[in-house]
Structure formats: C-alpha cells, structure tokens
Amino acid sequence: MSDEPETDGFFFPPEPVASDEGALTLNIDGWEGPLDLLLALARNQKVDLREISILELVQEYLKYIASAQTLRLELAADYLVMAAWLTYLKSGLLLPRDPEIDPSPEELALRLQMRLERLNAMRESGSRLLARDRIGRDVFMRGAPEGLRVVKDRHWQAEYYDLIAAYSRVKMRSAPAIHIVRQRMVMTLEDALARVSMMLGEAIDWMDIRHFLPPGAPPELRKSALASSFLATLELARQGKLILQQEDSFAPLRIKATTHG
C-alpha cells in the first residue's frame, strides 16, 4: 500500500446523494465502480492510487458529462471536485515533496479546518450583529438634555427707615471692635506701705486699719486703699514692725507699732 497519509473527512467534499441511474461509474485500468466509492477508499488508504490512470478517469468524466442530457449542476460539480482531489492525491504520490516547502495533507487539512471555523465564527458574528436592534429602526437616540435655568425675581418692600437700620446693623457687624479700658483710681502696694509706716510711729496706740485710709477719698479709691493697706500691714507684721489684733471673726482689725528696746 502507498504511504499516502490519512486526511480528515471535511478535507474532501461530501458524497453526492444520487440515484443509481445518475451515479458516475468508472471502468478504467485499476478500478471498476462508482467514483464516490473510489474517493472513500483512497481517503482510508484502501486503494493504491498509483495503479489508477488519471487520464482515463478524466476521459470517463467527460463522457459522463456529454452523455447526461438532464444532469444536475450540483451533482456534476461534486463529481468534478472528487476527480480533482483524486488527481491531487496521486500527484502527491508521484512527485517528490519537500516537507519544508510543500505542506503535508494533514497540515492542509488543519489549515482548511481553521479557515472553515473562522468563516463560521464570522458568519455567526455577522448574524448576531444583524439581529441586534438598529438605531433609527428599533431604538432611537435620546435627545440632548436641556439644562434648567433658574430665574430669581425678588420684590422688596421696605421703608426708608428700614433701609437705614439694615445698613447700620451690617456696618456694626463689619466694623472692627475697639475696646477702651477706663482708668481706675487705685492705691498701689508701695504707696500703702509708705503711708502705713509713716502713720504708725513708735508711741501710737491701737488704731483701726480704716484710719489709715486717705481722708475724703471717693468710694472707688477707698476699696483699693483698704485692700492695699491690709496687704501692707501683713507685710509689716511679717517684718516685725507692727502687731495685729482682732477680737472676733469679722471684727475690726487693729494694729500697733512694736516698741524697739
């Protein structure tokens, strides 16, 4: 048997469905029978194509075309493809083949299969695209949205006095605040120390602390002078220059100078 490789079924045309009356039957050297059977056996490597004359096969086909008066074109085309494939297979057996240049039948079959799959995928994609909704026929584009414009129309009703009062309130809120500290009448601690030390003397008797306040002083100054005089007496008592005396809680505070021996 020859070294002809096997090929896939799609690599060959489908067998024609025809009646026995219209079938192409060959009677050549090396084969006697239907053409489609010869192609099937060659595909399965069950017949040696080198023993079959391609010239006689073509002559038989031409006689078949000439003798058939009511031949269908589809059937004649199928037989033509079968004869062409038989010619191609036998030429591959007779001619030397370079594996780097001439692809093998398996490679040809694989290429054809990939092309058929790509063609089928493109047809399915095209069918899905055509089946989708079309703009202007099935669906329509939405119009450009128009923005909303807000128109504010204010009507004020106010008297002249209301306008002036509103302006003054706004002016007062925006004007910087100015704080002025009013000068107060106070007696410092140094002044109180000097006054109490001067009025004590050495031979003075017990005296109320209120006697050390400035005579005729206003009420604001009397409070400050009383507080400063009290602090001054505490400082002088700490230094040992006077003695403090108070008979009861919240009773008048009396002071007396110490005698120096």
MONOR-V791345 format. One record per residue. N is the residue number from 1. RES is the residue in one small letter. PSI is psi in whole degrees, 0 to 359 (NA if undefined). Layout:
N/RES/PSI + N/RES/PSI
This chain:
1/m/155 + 2/s/168 + 3/d/24 + 4/e/125 + 5/p/157 + 6/e/152 + 7/t/161 + 8/d/162 + 9/g/326 + 10/f/347 + 11/f/342 + 12/f/156 + 13/p/154 + 14/p/152 + 15/e/134 + 16/p/141 + 17/v/103 + 18/a/159 + 19/s/167 + 20/d/337 + 21/e/325 + 22/g/1 + 23/a/145 + 24/l/113 + 25/t/127 + 26/l/145 + 27/n/79 + 28/i/176 + 29/d/118 + 30/g/348 + 31/w/141 + 32/e/111 + 33/g/185 + 34/p/152 + 35/l/321 + 36/d/328 + 37/l/322 + 38/l/319 + 39/l/320 + 40/a/319 + 41/l/322 + 42/a/325 + 43/r/323 + 44/n/8 + 45/q/42 + 46/k/7 + 47/v/145 + 48/d/110 + 49/l/342 + 50/r/340 + 51/e/357 + 52/i/135 + 53/s/121 + 54/i/327 + 55/l/314 + 56/e/325 + 57/l/318 + 58/v/320 + 59/q/318 + 60/e/321 + 61/y/318 + 62/l/322 + 63/k/321 + 64/y/321 + 65/i/319 + 66/a/326 + 67/s/336 + 68/a/115 + 69/q/322 + 70/t/52 + 71/l/137 + 72/r/141 + 73/l/324 + 74/e/318 + 75/l/319 + 76/a/322 + 77/a/321 + 78/d/316 + 79/y/326 + 80/l/319 + 81/v/320 + 82/m/315 + 83/a/323 + 84/a/322 + 85/w/323 + 86/l/321 + 87/t/319 + 88/y/318 + 89/l/319 + 90/k/325 + 91/s/327 + 92/g/334 + 93/l/327 + 94/l/324 + 95/l/143 + 96/p/145 + 97/r/134 + 98/d/114 + 99/p/338 + 100/e/338 + 101/i/306 + 102/d/122 + 103/p/152 + 104/s/163 + 105/p/326 + 106/e/318 + 107/e/319 + 108/l/318 + 109/a/320 + 110/l/320 + 111/r/316 + 112/l/320 + 113/q/317 + 114/m/321 + 115/r/320 + 116/l/321 + 117/e/318 + 118/r/320 + 119/l/319 + 120/n/320 + 121/a/320 + 122/m/322 + 123/r/318 + 124/e/320 + 125/s/318 + 126/g/321 + 127/s/319 + 128/r/322 + 129/l/319 + 130/l/334 + 131/a/349 + 132/r/163 + 133/d/139 + 134/r/143 + 135/i/130 + 136/g/343 + 137/r/307 + 138/d/320 + 139/v/160 + 140/f/145 + 141/m/145 + 142/r/138 + 143/g/159 + 144/a/129 + 145/p/145 + 146/e/132 + 147/g/155 + 148/l/133 + 149/r/124 + 150/v/121 + 151/v/118 + 152/k/125 + 153/d/107 + 154/r/140 + 155/h/111 + 156/w/140 + 157/q/105 + 158/a/151 + 159/e/171 + 160/y/323 + 161/y/321 + 162/d/321 + 163/l/316 + 164/i/320 + 165/a/319 + 166/a/319 + 167/y/321 + 168/s/322 + 169/r/317 + 170/v/321 + 171/k/322 + 172/m/325 + 173/r/326 + 174/s/345 + 175/a/143 + 176/p/142 + 177/a/131 + 178/i/120 + 179/h/126 + 180/i/123 + 181/v/121 + 182/r/137 + 183/q/130 + 184/r/152 + 185/m/113 + 186/v/159 + 187/m/124 + 188/t/165 + 189/l/325 + 190/e/318 + 191/d/320 + 192/a/320 + 193/l/317 + 194/a/319 + 195/r/315 + 196/v/319 + 197/s/323 + 198/m/323 + 199/m/343 + 200/l/300 + 201/g/187 + 202/e/332 + 203/a/22 + 204/i/148 + 205/d/184 + 206/w/134 + 207/m/145 + 208/d/145 + 209/i/339 + 210/r/343 + 211/h/346 + 212/f/359 + 213/l/152 + 214/p/133 + 215/p/141 + 216/g/19 + 217/a/143 + 218/p/163 + 219/p/322 + 220/e/320 + 221/l/328 + 222/r/321 + 223/k/314 + 224/s/321 + 225/a/322 + 226/l/317 + 227/a/317 + 228/s/323 + 229/s/323 + 230/f/316 + 231/l/326 + 232/a/320 + 233/t/322 + 234/l/321 + 235/e/319 + 236/l/326 + 237/a/324 + 238/r/326 + 239/q/354 + 240/g/21 + 241/k/348 + 242/l/169 + 243/i/139 + 244/l/146 + 245/q/136 + 246/q/117 + 247/e/328 + 248/d/169 + 249/s/135 + 250/f/15 + 251/a/161 + 252/p/140 + 253/l/125 + 254/r/148 + 255/i/157 + 256/k/140 + 257/a/147 + 258/t/148 + 259/t/136 + 260/h/120 + 261/g/NA
